[in-house]
C-alpha cells in the first residue's frame, strides 16, 4: 500500500543541512548530518502546503 500524497506532505520536514534549497525529507526528520537518507526536491505545491516551510 502506498501512502497518499497528503500523508507524505504531513510527514515532510525541510532539510536542516540544506535549509535554503527547498529539499524535504518525506520520511520525517533530517538525518543528513548522521549519514541518513538524502532529501528530495518537493514540487512547489507540496512546499506551499507545509505549515512550517517558509
Helices and strands as residue ranges (DSSP letters): H 5-11, E 13-14, E 23-25, G 32-34, E 40-41, H 44-49
